[in-house]
Amino acid sequence: MTAHRERPAFYAMGRGTGGWRDWVTLLHPPYTAWHLSYVVMGAAVMPHLVLWRLGGTVLAFFLAVGIGAHALDELNGRPLSTGIPGRSLAVAAGVSISAAVLMGLAAGGWRMVPFVIAGAVLVCGYNLELLGGLIHSDLWFAAGWGAFPVLVGAYAQHWTLSPAALVAAAAAFFLSLGQRALSTPARTLRRRVTSVSARITYADGTVAELCRGDLLAPIEKALRFFVWAVGTVALAMALAR
């Protein structure tokens, strides 16, 4: 069955206009909130939560991931089909990633250098698919967008890591693998599939015809629920402190 033309993502507000709606779409709001929640979780498992350091770390990750990484991703292939000019995307990526790097170094000095370098390599290498896409994989995504924010959120509190932070990072790693297991087929259905023809025959003989929307709906519903679940868990952990 042929499906109508889909938006490139369930959170996409516009397509190809280059206006403010494209910029909002570029931020991947639900996914950005999801990964910023990992920063909060990391900070919350450390003793003596320092709110201003948490705020600074969240802001740095918003700049690096919410803006920088997503601008590079759009620059590399236009997966969201926005009308934002390439030069604007390049400037947004350069400014936001540089600002995040400077924030990290200003807050932690030499203590943050390994994390700053690792973050810059992950953002550029993953989203631009450098080295033949060597680090553009599910495992690297889980490490860079799941475990890494937890570790940095924890470390930025007191320049040390606790066993609890390592366990939280492992949890974020596996949650991110789950995210990819859902988001990859969702992207395929929205961006690459033009039609779906499927039939289900139940034990009682009933036959149901499925279209692309029938396959897409439960996947994206689960993703939306995960966004809210991870965000509320992070908020609960912060409030408990």
N, C-alpha and C positions, 0 to 999 in steps of 0.2 A: 504494500500500500504506500502511495506517495504522500509524504508529509510536507506541510508548508515550510517556508524558509524560516529557520530558527535564528534566534539571537545567538551570538557566539558564546555566551555564558548566561546562566540564570540571573545574574546580578547586573547584566549589561543594561545601561539606560539609553544608549543611543548607538548609532552605527554609521560611522563615516562622516559625521558633520564637523568634527574638530572643535565643537563647542564644549561648554562646561560639563555636559553629560558624558562626553567621551573621557574627560579628565577624571570624573568620578568612577567611571567604569575601569579606567586604568589602575585605580587604587586597589581593585579587587576587594572591596570593603569586607565581605564576610571572611575571606581567607586571611586578610591582613589582621583583622581582629583575632582570629584563631591563633595566629603565630605570635602576636603580641601577648596573648594570654600566657604563652609559655614563658615569656620573660617574667611575668608576675609570679607564676608558679615557682620559678627558680629563686626569686628573691624571697618568697614567702616561706620556703623551707629552711632559710638561714636564720640564725638567732639575731634578735635585735634589728628588726626591719627598719631601714633608713629610707623614709619616704622620698626625700629629694633625690637620692641616688636611684631609686626605682623609677621615679618620674623621668630622670635624665636618660636612663637606659631604654625605657619604652620609647621616648622621643627619638633617640638615636636609631633604634630598630625601625621605627616608622619611616624615618628618612631613608635608611638603607634598603629596607625591604618593601615597605608600602609604596614608596615613590621610586627609588633608584632601581631596584631589581625589576620592578614591573615595567618601568620605562625602557630598560634594556631588553626585556622580553618582547615588548611591542615593537621595538626597533628591529629586532631579529625575527622577521617573518610576519609581523602584523597578525598575531593570532586572534586579537580582539577586533580586528578590522576597523580601528578608529581612524579618524581623519586628522589626527594630531600630526603636524609636520615633523619630519625626521629630525630636523635641527632642534626643535623644541624638546623632543624626547631626549636627545643627546645632552642638551643643556640641563634638563631636569635631572637626568641620571648623574651627570658629573657633579652638579652642585650638591645634590642631596647626599650622595655617597661620600663626597669630600667633607661635608658638614658632619656626617656621622663619624667619620674617621677622626676628625679634629675634636669632636666631643669626647670620644673615647680616650684619646691621648691627653686631653686637658684634665679629664677626671681622674685617670689612673696612671698617667705617665708611662714609664717603662714597663710597669706591671701589666698594662693592657696591650702592649705591643703584639704579643703572640695572638691574642684574640682579634685585634684589629686587622692584622695581616690575614688571618684565617677567614675573617668575615669578608674582606675585600676579594680574596681569591674565590670564595664560594659564590658571591654575588655576581662577579664578572664571568667566572668560568662556567657556572651553571647556566645563566641566562643567555650568554652569548655562544654557548656550546663550543667553547674553546677546546683546543687539542682534540679535535674530531669528536667532541661531545663526551670526552672521557669521564667527566664528573656530572654529566647530565643523565642521571639514572634515578630509579626509585630509592635506592639505598643512600645515594648522596643527597637526595631531597630530604629524606628522613633525618639524616645527620645534620644537614645545614639549616633546614627550616623547622626542625623539631628539637633535636637534642641541643644544638648550638645555642639557641635563644635561652633555654633553661640554664645552661652552664654559665653564660655571660650574665644573665640576670642574677644568678647566685653569687658569682665571683665579684661582681661590681659592688656588692654590699659591704664586704669586709676583706676583699682581696684574698679569699681562700674558698675552698670547696669542701662541703661536708658530704658524708656518705648519703644523706638524704637527697642532696642535689644530684648526685650521680644516679640514684634510683629514679628521681623525677625526670632526668634527661632520658633514661631508658624508656620510661613510659611515653614521653613525647615522641621518641623515635618510633615506637610501635604505633602510636596514634597517627603519626604522619604516614606511615606505610598504609594504614587503613584508609586515610584520606586519599592517597594516590590510587588505591584499589578501586575507589568509587569515582574519583574525578577523571581518571584516564578514560574509562568507557563513556563517561558523560561528555567529555570533550569530543571524543570520536563521533558520537551520535549527533552532536550539535554541529560540528564543523566539517565532517568528512562524509557523513552518510546522507544520501539524498532520498533514499526510500528503504522501507523495511517491509518484508512480507513474512509473517509468522503465524502459525496456527497451533493452538493448544487443544488437545483432545483429552478430556477428563475421564475418570474411571466410569462415570455414569453415562458416557457417550456424548456429553455436551461439548460443542466445539466453539472456541473463541478465536477471533482474528485479532492480532496485535499490530499496532502501528509504532512508529518511532516514539511518539509521545508516551505510549504505554510502557516502553522499556526505560525511557528517560525519567519519568516521574518518580518512581520509588528511589532511584539512585540519588537524585537531587534533593528529595525530601530528607533522606538520611543525612546528606551533607549539611543541610540547613539545621537539622537537629543537633549534629555534632558541633556546629559553630556555637549554638546557644549553650550546649552542655559544657564545652571546654571553657567558654567565657565565664559562665556562672561558677564553675568549680574554681577557676582562678580568683574570681571575686570573693568567694567564700574563704579561700585560703588566706587572702590578704586581710579580710575582715577579722579572721580568727586571730591575727597577730595584733 
